[in-house]
């Protein structure tokens, strides 16, 4: 049986919300978490991007104290 993603999505959307939730959970659990090596690559790439943004003036440094204070205000 061949099925394209649009057809499959259409069939899935006909399911009850409970069945869709169960399917979504199974699909999410079926995804492999990144390996330690991949995770390290992702973090290094993110760190390099942030450093470049700082050096290019697209971002600014703030103290950890200020960052935590602002975070507390936003989640309160």
N, C-alpha and C positions, 0 to 999 in steps of 0.2 A: 504494500500500500504506500503510495507516495502522497505526501500532503505538504502543502506550503504553509508557512507560518500564519498567513491571514486566515486560511481555512481552519487551522487548528485553533487559533484564537477565537474565531467565531463559535466553534463547538464548545470550547471551554467556557465562554461567556454565557452559554445556555445552562450551565450547571448552577446549582444553588450556591449561595454565598458560603455556606459551610463546606461544601465540596471544593469550591475554588480556594478557600483558605487552606484546606488540607493539601490540595495539589500544590499550592504556592509554597507551603512548608516543605513538602517533599522536594520540590525543585530547588529551593534555597539550600537545603541540606545536601543536595546532590552536587552542588558546586564545590570544587576543591578550594580550600584555603590556600593562599600563596605559600610557597616554601619559604624557609628562612632566608635563602639566597634572594628570592624574588622580593620578599619583604624588605630586605636590606637595600636592594636596588631602588625600590620605590621611595624609601626614606632618603637615600642619598640624592636621588633626582629632585625630591621636594626641597631638601636642604640647599642644593645648588640653585634651584629656582628662586628660593627666598633670598639667598645671598646676592644673586644677580639683581633682584628687584631692589635690595638695599643699596647696592653699588650704583644702580642706574637712577636712584632717587624716586623710584616708584613705590617704595615702602619706607617706613620710618621705624626706628627702634623705640620701644617703650620699656620701662622697667617691669619686672615681674610683679612688683607690688601694685603698680598701676593697672596692669593687665588683669590681675585677680580682683582688684577693686571694681573695675568696669564689668567684669564677668558677673560678679555678685549682684551688681545693680541690675544687669540685664535679665538675670534669672529670678530676681525677687518679684 
